[in-house]
Amino acid sequence: MDDQELFKVTCPHCRALLEIDPRNKLVVGGEAPPAPKEGLSFDERLKKLEEDKKNAQSKFEESVRAEKSKKEVLEKKFRELSEKAKDSKDMPMKRDIDLD
């Protein structure tokens, strides 16, 4: 088999380098995928998890504060509109059914 006939392809799943024979439609060789890079050390990962936990807690507290202030704002708007409606001299609107 001639090396000229073969072509190399990288596997999209495992990143291995495969040699393909197009004439016979076969994988005739290949190289193992590169070793995965080592991640963070245990202490670094633990530190990152603690930071993530603090960030999540602060986001939660912020959302609780926003929800509480949202309730207060809506109540204030309701009171203002209620007072405005009481002070208004406009007659209540008639419904179509009341006109009969």
Phi and psi restraints in degrees (range 20) as a CNS / XPLOR table:
assign (resid 1 and name C) (resid 2 and name N)
       (resid 2 and name CA) (resid 2 and name C) 1.0 -93.7 20.0 2
assign (resid 2 and name N) (resid 2 and name CA)
       (resid 2 and name C) (resid 3 and name N) 1.0 137.4 20.0 2
assign (resid 2 and name C) (resid 3 and name N)
       (resid 3 and name CA) (resid 3 and name C) 1.0 -63.5 20.0 2
assign (resid 3 and name N) (resid 3 and name CA)
       (resid 3 and name C) (resid 4 and name N) 1.0 -23.4 20.0 2
assign (resid 3 and name C) (resid 4 and name N)
       (resid 4 and name CA) (resid 4 and name C) 1.0 -66.6 20.0 2
assign (resid 4 and name N) (resid 4 and name CA)
       (resid 4 and name C) (resid 5 and name N) 1.0 -31.2 20.0 2
assign (resid 4 and name C) (resid 5 and name N)
       (resid 5 and name CA) (resid 5 and name C) 1.0 -76.9 20.0 2
assign (resid 5 and name N) (resid 5 and name CA)
       (resid 5 and name C) (resid 6 and name N) 1.0 -26.6 20.0 2
assign (resid 5 and name C) (resid 6 and name N)
       (resid 6 and name CA) (resid 6 and name C) 1.0 -80.7 20.0 2
assign (resid 6 and name N) (resid 6 and name CA)
       (resid 6 and name C) (resid 7 and name N) 1.0 150.2 20.0 2
assign (resid 6 and name C) (resid 7 and name N)
       (resid 7 and name CA) (resid 7 and name C) 1.0 -134.4 20.0 2
assign (resid 7 and name N) (resid 7 and name CA)
       (resid 7 and name C) (resid 8 and name N) 1.0 157.9 20.0 2
assign (resid 7 and name C) (resid 8 and name N)
       (resid 8 and name CA) (resid 8 and name C) 1.0 -109.4 20.0 2
assign (resid 8 and name N) (resid 8 and name CA)
       (resid 8 and name C) (resid 9 and name N) 1.0 140.7 20.0 2
assign (resid 8 and name C) (resid 9 and name N)
       (resid 9 and name CA) (resid 9 and name C) 1.0 -136.0 20.0 2
assign (resid 9 and name N) (resid 9 and name CA)
       (resid 9 and name C) (resid 10 and name N) 1.0 144.9 20.0 2
assign (resid 9 and name C) (resid 10 and name N)
       (resid 10 and name CA) (resid 10 and name C) 1.0 -94.9 20.0 2
assign (resid 10 and name N) (resid 10 and name CA)
       (resid 10 and name C) (resid 11 and name N) 1.0 127.7 20.0 2
assign (resid 10 and name C) (resid 11 and name N)
       (resid 11 and name CA) (resid 11 and name C) 1.0 -67.1 20.0 2
assign (resid 11 and name N) (resid 11 and name CA)
       (resid 11 and name C) (resid 12 and name N) 1.0 128.2 20.0 2
assign (resid 11 and name C) (resid 12 and name N)
       (resid 12 and name CA) (resid 12 and name C) 1.0 -71.1 20.0 2
assign (resid 12 and name N) (resid 12 and name CA)
       (resid 12 and name C) (resid 13 and name N) 1.0 -18.8 20.0 2
assign (resid 12 and name C) (resid 13 and name N)
       (resid 13 and name CA) (resid 13 and name C) 1.0 -89.5 20.0 2
assign (resid 13 and name N) (resid 13 and name CA)
       (resid 13 and name C) (resid 14 and name N) 1.0 -51.1 20.0 2
assign (resid 13 and name C) (resid 14 and name N)
       (resid 14 and name CA) (resid 14 and name C) 1.0 -108.3 20.0 2
assign (resid 14 and name N) (resid 14 and name CA)
       (resid 14 and name C) (resid 15 and name N) 1.0 -3.6 20.0 2
assign (resid 14 and name C) (resid 15 and name N)
       (resid 15 and name CA) (resid 15 and name C) 1.0 67.8 20.0 2
assign (resid 15 and name N) (resid 15 and name CA)
       (resid 15 and name C) (resid 16 and name N) 1.0 18.0 20.0 2
assign (resid 15 and name C) (resid 16 and name N)
       (resid 16 and name CA) (resid 16 and name C) 1.0 -75.2 20.0 2
assign (resid 16 and name N) (resid 16 and name CA)
       (resid 16 and name C) (resid 17 and name N) 1.0 150.9 20.0 2
assign (resid 16 and name C) (resid 17 and name N)
       (resid 17 and name CA) (resid 17 and name C) 1.0 -94.3 20.0 2
assign (resid 17 and name N) (resid 17 and name CA)
       (resid 17 and name C) (resid 18 and name N) 1.0 119.7 20.0 2
assign (resid 17 and name C) (resid 18 and name N)
       (resid 18 and name CA) (resid 18 and name C) 1.0 -110.8 20.0 2
assign (resid 18 and name N) (resid 18 and name CA)
       (resid 18 and name C) (resid 19 and name N) 1.0 140.8 20.0 2
assign (resid 18 and name C) (resid 19 and name N)
       (resid 19 and name CA) (resid 19 and name C) 1.0 -101.7 20.0 2
assign (resid 19 and name N) (resid 19 and name CA)
       (resid 19 and name C) (resid 20 and name N) 1.0 124.8 20.0 2
assign (resid 19 and name C) (resid 20 and name N)
       (resid 20 and name CA) (resid 20 and name C) 1.0 -113.5 20.0 2
assign (resid 20 and name N) (resid 20 and name CA)
       (resid 20 and name C) (resid 21 and name N) 1.0 135.0 20.0 2
assign (resid 20 and name C) (resid 21 and name N)
       (resid 21 and name CA) (resid 21 and name C) 1.0 -98.9 20.0 2
assign (resid 21 and name N) (resid 21 and name CA)
       (resid 21 and name C) (resid 22 and name N) 1.0 106.7 20.0 2
assign (resid 21 and name C) (resid 22 and name N)
       (resid 22 and name CA) (resid 22 and name C) 1.0 -69.8 20.0 2
assign (resid 22 and name N) (resid 22 and name CA)
       (resid 22 and name C) (resid 23 and name N) 1.0 -27.6 20.0 2
assign (resid 22 and name C) (resid 23 and name N)
       (resid 23 and name CA) (resid 23 and name C) 1.0 -67.1 20.0 2
assign (resid 23 and name N) (resid 23 and name CA)
       (resid 23 and name C) (resid 24 and name N) 1.0 -45.7 20.0 2
assign (resid 23 and name C) (resid 24 and name N)
       (resid 24 and name CA) (resid 24 and name C) 1.0 -96.4 20.0 2
assign (resid 24 and name N) (resid 24 and name CA)
       (resid 24 and name C) (resid 25 and name N) 1.0 -5.5 20.0 2
assign (resid 24 and name C) (resid 25 and name N)
       (resid 25 and name CA) (resid 25 and name C) 1.0 56.4 20.0 2
assign (resid 25 and name N) (resid 25 and name CA)
       (resid 25 and name C) (resid 26 and name N) 1.0 51.9 20.0 2
assign (resid 25 and name C) (resid 26 and name N)
       (resid 26 and name CA) (resid 26 and name C) 1.0 -132.9 20.0 2
assign (resid 26 and name N) (resid 26 and name CA)
       (resid 26 and name C) (resid 27 and name N) 1.0 152.8 20.0 2
assign (resid 26 and name C) (resid 27 and name N)
       (resid 27 and name CA) (resid 27 and name C) 1.0 -87.5 20.0 2
assign (resid 27 and name N) (resid 27 and name CA)
       (resid 27 and name C) (resid 28 and name N) 1.0 117.6 20.0 2
assign (resid 27 and name C) (resid 28 and name N)
       (resid 28 and name CA) (resid 28 and name C) 1.0 -104.4 20.0 2
assign (resid 28 and name N) (resid 28 and name CA)
       (resid 28 and name C) (resid 29 and name N) 1.0 -9.0 20.0 2
assign (resid 28 and name C) (resid 29 and name N)
       (resid 29 and name CA) (resid 29 and name C) 1.0 -176.7 20.0 2
assign (resid 29 and name N) (resid 29 and name CA)
       (resid 29 and name C) (resid 30 and name N) 1.0 -179.6 20.0 2
assign (resid 29 and name C) (resid 30 and name N)
       (resid 30 and name CA) (resid 30 and name C) 1.0 174.7 20.0 2
assign (resid 30 and name N) (resid 30 and name CA)
       (resid 30 and name C) (resid 31 and name N) 1.0 174.2 20.0 2
assign (resid 30 and name C) (resid 31 and name N)
       (resid 31 and name CA) (resid 31 and name C) 1.0 -122.1 20.0 2
assign (resid 31 and name N) (resid 31 and name CA)
       (resid 31 and name C) (resid 32 and name N) 1.0 144.0 20.0 2
assign (resid 31 and name C) (resid 32 and name N)
       (resid 32 and name CA) (resid 32 and name C) 1.0 -63.3 20.0 2
assign (resid 32 and name N) (resid 32 and name CA)
       (resid 32 and name C) (resid 33 and name N) 1.0 152.7 20.0 2
assign (resid 32 and name C) (resid 33 and name N)
       (resid 33 and name CA) (resid 33 and name C) 1.0 -66.1 20.0 2
assign (resid 33 and name N) (resid 33 and name CA)
       (resid 33 and name C) (resid 34 and name N) 1.0 155.7 20.0 2
assign (resid 33 and name C) (resid 34 and name N)
       (resid 34 and name CA) (resid 34 and name C) 1.0 -63.5 20.0 2
assign (resid 34 and name N) (resid 34 and name CA)
       (resid 34 and name C) (resid 35 and name N) 1.0 147.4 20.0 2
assign (resid 34 and name C) (resid 35 and name N)
       (resid 35 and name CA) (resid 35 and name C) 1.0 -64.1 20.0 2
assign (resid 35 and name N) (resid 35 and name CA)
       (resid 35 and name C) (resid 36 and name N) 1.0 140.1 20.0 2
assign (resid 35 and name C) (resid 36 and name N)
       (resid 36 and name CA) (resid 36 and name C) 1.0 -65.4 20.0 2
assign (resid 36 and name N) (resid 36 and name CA)
       (resid 36 and name C) (resid 37 and name N) 1.0 143.8 20.0 2
assign (resid 36 and name C) (resid 37 and name N)
       (resid 37 and name CA) (resid 37 and name C) 1.0 -71.6 20.0 2
assign (resid 37 and name N) (resid 37 and name CA)
       (resid 37 and name C) (resid 38 and name N) 1.0 143.3 20.0 2
assign (resid 37 and name C) (resid 38 and name N)
       (resid 38 and name CA) (resid 38 and name C) 1.0 -72.5 20.0 2
assign (resid 38 and name N) (resid 38 and name CA)
       (resid 38 and name C) (resid 39 and name N) 1.0 141.9 20.0 2
assign (resid 38 and name C) (resid 39 and name N)
       (resid 39 and name CA) (resid 39 and name C) 1.0 -84.4 20.0 2
assign (resid 39 and name N) (resid 39 and name CA)
       (resid 39 and name C) (resid 40 and name N) 1.0 -151.1 20.0 2
assign (resid 39 and name C) (resid 40 and name N)
       (resid 40 and name CA) (resid 40 and name C) 1.0 -72.9 20.0 2
assign (resid 40 and name N) (resid 40 and name CA)
       (resid 40 and name C) (resid 41 and name N) 1.0 154.9 20.0 2
assign (resid 40 and name C) (resid 41 and name N)
       (resid 41 and name CA) (resid 41 and name C) 1.0 -71.3 20.0 2
assign (resid 41 and name N) (resid 41 and name CA)
       (resid 41 and name C) (resid 42 and name N) 1.0 169.4 20.0 2
assign (resid 41 and name C) (resid 42 and name N)
       (resid 42 and name CA) (resid 42 and name C) 1.0 -60.3 20.0 2
assign (resid 42 and name N) (resid 42 and name CA)
       (resid 42 and name C) (resid 43 and name N) 1.0 -45.6 20.0 2
assign (resid 42 and name C) (resid 43 and name N)
       (resid 43 and name CA) (resid 43 and name C) 1.0 -65.0 20.0 2
assign (resid 43 and name N) (resid 43 and name CA)
       (resid 43 and name C) (resid 44 and name N) 1.0 -40.0 20.0 2
assign (resid 43 and name C) (resid 44 and name N)
       (resid 44 and name CA) (resid 44 and name C) 1.0 -65.3 20.0 2
assign (resid 44 and name N) (resid 44 and name CA)
       (resid 44 and name C) (resid 45 and name N) 1.0 -41.5 20.0 2
assign (resid 44 and name C) (resid 45 and name N)
       (resid 45 and name CA) (resid 45 and name C) 1.0 -65.2 20.0 2
assign (resid 45 and name N) (resid 45 and name CA)
       (resid 45 and name C) (resid 46 and name N) 1.0 -41.5 20.0 2
assign (resid 45 and name C) (resid 46 and name N)
       (resid 46 and name CA) (resid 46 and name C) 1.0 -62.8 20.0 2
assign (resid 46 and name N) (resid 46 and name CA)
       (resid 46 and name C) (resid 47 and name N) 1.0 -41.5 20.0 2
assign (resid 46 and name C) (resid 47 and name N)
       (resid 47 and name CA) (resid 47 and name C) 1.0 -63.7 20.0 2
assign (resid 47 and name N) (resid 47 and name CA)
       (resid 47 and name C) (resid 48 and name N) 1.0 -42.1 20.0 2
assign (resid 47 and name C) (resid 48 and name N)
       (resid 48 and name CA) (resid 48 and name C) 1.0 -64.3 20.0 2
assign (resid 48 and name N) (resid 48 and name CA)
       (resid 48 and name C) (resid 49 and name N) 1.0 -39.3 20.0 2
assign (resid 48 and name C) (resid 49 and name N)
       (resid 49 and name CA) (resid 49 and name C) 1.0 -64.0 20.0 2
assign (resid 49 and name N) (resid 49 and name CA)
       (resid 49 and name C) (resid 50 and name N) 1.0 -39.0 20.0 2
assign (resid 49 and name C) (resid 50 and name N)
       (resid 50 and name CA) (resid 50 and name C) 1.0 -64.1 20.0 2
assign (resid 50 and name N) (resid 50 and name CA)
       (resid 50 and name C) (resid 51 and name N) 1.0 -41.9 20.0 2
assign (resid 50 and name C) (resid 51 and name N)
       (resid 51 and name CA) (resid 51 and name C) 1.0 -63.5 20.0 2
assign (resid 51 and name N) (resid 51 and name CA)
       (resid 51 and name C) (resid 52 and name N) 1.0 -42.2 20.0 2
assign (resid 51 and name C) (resid 52 and name N)
       (resid 52 and name CA) (resid 52 and name C) 1.0 -62.1 20.0 2
assign (resid 52 and name N) (resid 52 and name CA)
       (resid 52 and name C) (resid 53 and name N) 1.0 -39.0 20.0 2
assign (resid 52 and name C) (resid 53 and name N)
       (resid 53 and name CA) (resid 53 and name C) 1.0 -64.6 20.0 2
assign (resid 53 and name N) (resid 53 and name CA)
       (resid 53 and name C) (resid 54 and name N) 1.0 -43.2 20.0 2
assign (resid 53 and name C) (resid 54 and name N)
       (resid 54 and name CA) (resid 54 and name C) 1.0 -64.6 20.0 2
assign (resid 54 and name N) (resid 54 and name CA)
       (resid 54 and name C) (resid 55 and name N) 1.0 -41.9 20.0 2
assign (resid 54 and name C) (resid 55 and name N)
       (resid 55 and name CA) (resid 55 and name C) 1.0 -62.9 20.0 2
assign (resid 55 and name N) (resid 55 and name CA)
       (resid 55 and name C) (resid 56 and name N) 1.0 -42.3 20.0 2
assign (resid 55 and name C) (resid 56 and name N)
       (resid 56 and name CA) (resid 56 and name C) 1.0 -64.2 20.0 2
assign (resid 56 and name N) (resid 56 and name CA)
       (resid 56 and name C) (resid 57 and name N) 1.0 -41.0 20.0 2
assign (resid 56 and name C) (resid 57 and name N)
       (resid 57 and name CA) (resid 57 and name C) 1.0 -64.1 20.0 2
assign (resid 57 and name N) (resid 57 and name CA)
       (resid 57 and name C) (resid 58 and name N) 1.0 -43.9 20.0 2
assign (resid 57 and name C) (resid 58 and name N)
       (resid 58 and name CA) (resid 58 and name C) 1.0 -66.3 20.0 2
assign (resid 58 and name N) (resid 58 and name CA)
       (resid 58 and name C) (resid 59 and name N) 1.0 -37.1 20.0 2
assign (resid 58 and name C) (resid 59 and name N)
       (resid 59 and name CA) (resid 59 and name C) 1.0 -65.0 20.0 2
assign (resid 59 and name N) (resid 59 and name CA)
       (resid 59 and name C) (resid 60 and name N) 1.0 -39.9 20.0 2
assign (resid 59 and name C) (resid 60 and name N)
       (resid 60 and name CA) (resid 60 and name C) 1.0 -63.2 20.0 2
assign (resid 60 and name N) (resid 60 and name CA)
       (resid 60 and name C) (resid 61 and name N) 1.0 -46.2 20.0 2
assign (resid 60 and name C) (resid 61 and name N)
       (resid 61 and name CA) (resid 61 and name C) 1.0 -62.2 20.0 2
assign (resid 61 and name N) (resid 61 and name CA)
       (resid 61 and name C) (resid 62 and name N) 1.0 -38.8 20.0 2
assign (resid 61 and name C) (resid 62 and name N)
       (resid 62 and name CA) (resid 62 and name C) 1.0 -64.1 20.0 2
assign (resid 62 and name N) (resid 62 and name CA)
       (resid 62 and name C) (resid 63 and name N) 1.0 -41.0 20.0 2
assign (resid 62 and name C) (resid 63 and name N)
       (resid 63 and name CA) (resid 63 and name C) 1.0 -67.7 20.0 2
assign (resid 63 and name N) (resid 63 and name CA)
       (resid 63 and name C) (resid 64 and name N) 1.0 -34.6 20.0 2
assign (resid 63 and name C) (resid 64 and name N)
       (resid 64 and name CA) (resid 64 and name C) 1.0 -65.5 20.0 2
assign (resid 64 and name N) (resid 64 and name CA)
       (resid 64 and name C) (resid 65 and name N) 1.0 -44.8 20.0 2
assign (resid 64 and name C) (resid 65 and name N)
       (resid 65 and name CA) (resid 65 and name C) 1.0 -61.5 20.0 2
assign (resid 65 and name N) (resid 65 and name CA)
       (resid 65 and name C) (resid 66 and name N) 1.0 -41.8 20.0 2
assign (resid 65 and name C) (resid 66 and name N)
       (resid 66 and name CA) (resid 66 and name C) 1.0 -63.7 20.0 2
assign (resid 66 and name N) (resid 66 and name CA)
       (resid 66 and name C) (resid 67 and name N) 1.0 -39.9 20.0 2
assign (resid 66 and name C) (resid 67 and name N)
       (resid 67 and name CA) (resid 67 and name C) 1.0 -66.3 20.0 2
assign (resid 67 and name N) (resid 67 and name CA)
       (resid 67 and name C) (resid 68 and name N) 1.0 -40.7 20.0 2
assign (resid 67 and name C) (resid 68 and name N)
       (resid 68 and name CA) (resid 68 and name C) 1.0 -65.1 20.0 2
assign (resid 68 and name N) (resid 68 and name CA)
       (resid 68 and name C) (resid 69 and name N) 1.0 -43.5 20.0 2
assign (resid 68 and name C) (resid 69 and name N)
       (resid 69 and name CA) (resid 69 and name C) 1.0 -68.6 20.0 2
assign (resid 69 and name N) (resid 69 and name CA)
       (resid 69 and name C) (resid 70 and name N) 1.0 -31.9 20.0 2
assign (resid 69 and name C) (resid 70 and name N)
       (resid 70 and name CA) (resid 70 and name C) 1.0 -61.1 20.0 2
assign (resid 70 and name N) (resid 70 and name CA)
       (resid 70 and name C) (resid 71 and name N) 1.0 -43.1 20.0 2
assign (resid 70 and name C) (resid 71 and name N)
       (resid 71 and name CA) (resid 71 and name C) 1.0 -62.8 20.0 2
assign (resid 71 and name N) (resid 71 and name CA)
       (resid 71 and name C) (resid 72 and name N) 1.0 -43.6 20.0 2
assign (resid 71 and name C) (resid 72 and name N)
       (resid 72 and name CA) (resid 72 and name C) 1.0 -64.4 20.0 2
assign (resid 72 and name N) (resid 72 and name CA)
       (resid 72 and name C) (resid 73 and name N) 1.0 -41.4 20.0 2
assign (resid 72 and name C) (resid 73 and name N)
       (resid 73 and name CA) (resid 73 and name C) 1.0 -63.4 20.0 2
assign (resid 73 and name N) (resid 73 and name CA)
       (resid 73 and name C) (resid 74 and name N) 1.0 -44.4 20.0 2
assign (resid 73 and name C) (resid 74 and name N)
       (resid 74 and name CA) (resid 74 and name C) 1.0 -64.5 20.0 2
assign (resid 74 and name N) (resid 74 and name CA)
       (resid 74 and name C) (resid 75 and name N) 1.0 -39.5 20.0 2
assign (resid 74 and name C) (resid 75 and name N)
       (resid 75 and name CA) (resid 75 and name C) 1.0 -64.1 20.0 2
assign (resid 75 and name N) (resid 75 and name CA)
       (resid 75 and name C) (resid 76 and name N) 1.0 -40.9 20.0 2
assign (resid 75 and name C) (resid 76 and name N)
       (resid 76 and name CA) (resid 76 and name C) 1.0 -63.3 20.0 2
assign (resid 76 and name N) (resid 76 and name CA)
       (resid 76 and name C) (resid 77 and name N) 1.0 -45.1 20.0 2
assign (resid 76 and name C) (resid 77 and name N)
       (resid 77 and name CA) (resid 77 and name C) 1.0 -61.8 20.0 2
assign (resid 77 and name N) (resid 77 and name CA)
       (resid 77 and name C) (resid 78 and name N) 1.0 -40.8 20.0 2
assign (resid 77 and name C) (resid 78 and name N)
       (resid 78 and name CA) (resid 78 and name C) 1.0 -63.0 20.0 2
assign (resid 78 and name N) (resid 78 and name CA)
       (resid 78 and name C) (resid 79 and name N) 1.0 -45.2 20.0 2
assign (resid 78 and name C) (resid 79 and name N)
       (resid 79 and name CA) (resid 79 and name C) 1.0 -61.4 20.0 2
assign (resid 79 and name N) (resid 79 and name CA)
       (resid 79 and name C) (resid 80 and name N) 1.0 -43.6 20.0 2
assign (resid 79 and name C) (resid 80 and name N)
       (resid 80 and name CA) (resid 80 and name C) 1.0 -61.5 20.0 2
assign (resid 80 and name N) (resid 80 and name CA)
       (resid 80 and name C) (resid 81 and name N) 1.0 -45.5 20.0 2
assign (resid 80 and name C) (resid 81 and name N)
       (resid 81 and name CA) (resid 81 and name C) 1.0 -68.3 20.0 2
assign (resid 81 and name N) (resid 81 and name CA)
       (resid 81 and name C) (resid 82 and name N) 1.0 -33.8 20.0 2
assign (resid 81 and name C) (resid 82 and name N)
       (resid 82 and name CA) (resid 82 and name C) 1.0 -64.7 20.0 2
assign (resid 82 and name N) (resid 82 and name CA)
       (resid 82 and name C) (resid 83 and name N) 1.0 -44.4 20.0 2
assign (resid 82 and name C) (resid 83 and name N)
       (resid 83 and name CA) (resid 83 and name C) 1.0 -63.8 20.0 2
assign (resid 83 and name N) (resid 83 and name CA)
       (resid 83 and name C) (resid 84 and name N) 1.0 -40.7 20.0 2
assign (resid 83 and name C) (resid 84 and name N)
       (resid 84 and name CA) (resid 84 and name C) 1.0 -63.7 20.0 2
assign (resid 84 and name N) (resid 84 and name CA)
       (resid 84 and name C) (resid 85 and name N) 1.0 -39.4 20.0 2
assign (resid 84 and name C) (resid 85 and name N)
       (resid 85 and name CA) (resid 85 and name C) 1.0 -68.8 20.0 2
assign (resid 85 and name N) (resid 85 and name CA)
       (resid 85 and name C) (resid 86 and name N) 1.0 -37.2 20.0 2
assign (resid 85 and name C) (resid 86 and name N)
       (resid 86 and name CA) (resid 86 and name C) 1.0 -67.3 20.0 2
assign (resid 86 and name N) (resid 86 and name CA)
       (resid 86 and name C) (resid 87 and name N) 1.0 -38.7 20.0 2
assign (resid 86 and name C) (resid 87 and name N)
       (resid 87 and name CA) (resid 87 and name C) 1.0 -78.0 20.0 2
assign (resid 87 and name N) (resid 87 and name CA)
       (resid 87 and name C) (resid 88 and name N) 1.0 -16.9 20.0 2
assign (resid 87 and name C) (resid 88 and name N)
       (resid 88 and name CA) (resid 88 and name C) 1.0 -69.6 20.0 2
assign (resid 88 and name N) (resid 88 and name CA)
       (resid 88 and name C) (resid 89 and name N) 1.0 139.3 20.0 2
assign (resid 88 and name C) (resid 89 and name N)
       (resid 89 and name CA) (resid 89 and name C) 1.0 -93.2 20.0 2
assign (resid 89 and name N) (resid 89 and name CA)
       (resid 89 and name C) (resid 90 and name N) 1.0 1.0 20.0 2
assign (resid 89 and name C) (resid 90 and name N)
       (resid 90 and name CA) (resid 90 and name C) 1.0 -68.0 20.0 2
assign (resid 90 and name N) (resid 90 and name CA)
       (resid 90 and name C) (resid 91 and name N) 1.0 141.2 20.0 2
assign (resid 90 and name C) (resid 91 and name N)
       (resid 91 and name CA) (resid 91 and name C) 1.0 -75.0 20.0 2
assign (resid 91 and name N) (resid 91 and name CA)
       (resid 91 and name C) (resid 92 and name N) 1.0 152.9 20.0 2
assign (resid 91 and name C) (resid 92 and name N)
       (resid 92 and name CA) (resid 92 and name C) 1.0 -62.2 20.0 2
assign (resid 92 and name N) (resid 92 and name CA)
       (resid 92 and name C) (resid 93 and name N) 1.0 146.0 20.0 2
assign (resid 92 and name C) (resid 93 and name N)
       (resid 93 and name CA) (resid 93 and name C) 1.0 -70.3 20.0 2
assign (resid 93 and name N) (resid 93 and name CA)
       (resid 93 and name C) (resid 94 and name N) 1.0 140.8 20.0 2
assign (resid 93 and name C) (resid 94 and name N)
       (resid 94 and name CA) (resid 94 and name C) 1.0 -86.5 20.0 2
assign (resid 94 and name N) (resid 94 and name CA)
       (resid 94 and name C) (resid 95 and name N) 1.0 142.0 20.0 2
assign (resid 94 and name C) (resid 95 and name N)
       (resid 95 and name CA) (resid 95 and name C) 1.0 -88.5 20.0 2
assign (resid 95 and name N) (resid 95 and name CA)
       (resid 95 and name C) (resid 96 and name N) 1.0 158.2 20.0 2
assign (resid 95 and name C) (resid 96 and name N)
       (resid 96 and name CA) (resid 96 and name C) 1.0 -58.7 20.0 2
assign (resid 96 and name N) (resid 96 and name CA)
       (resid 96 and name C) (resid 97 and name N) 1.0 -34.0 20.0 2
assign (resid 96 and name C) (resid 97 and name N)
       (resid 97 and name CA) (resid 97 and name C) 1.0 -70.6 20.0 2
assign (resid 97 and name N) (resid 97 and name CA)
       (resid 97 and name C) (resid 98 and name N) 1.0 -26.5 20.0 2
assign (resid 97 and name C) (resid 98 and name N)
       (resid 98 and name CA) (resid 98 and name C) 1.0 -75.0 20.0 2
assign (resid 98 and name N) (resid 98 and name CA)
       (resid 98 and name C) (resid 99 and name N) 1.0 -16.8 20.0 2
assign (resid 98 and name C) (resid 99 and name N)
       (resid 99 and name CA) (resid 99 and name C) 1.0 -78.9 20.0 2
assign (resid 99 and name N) (resid 99 and name CA)
       (resid 99 and name C) (resid 100 and name N) 1.0 -10.9 20.0 2
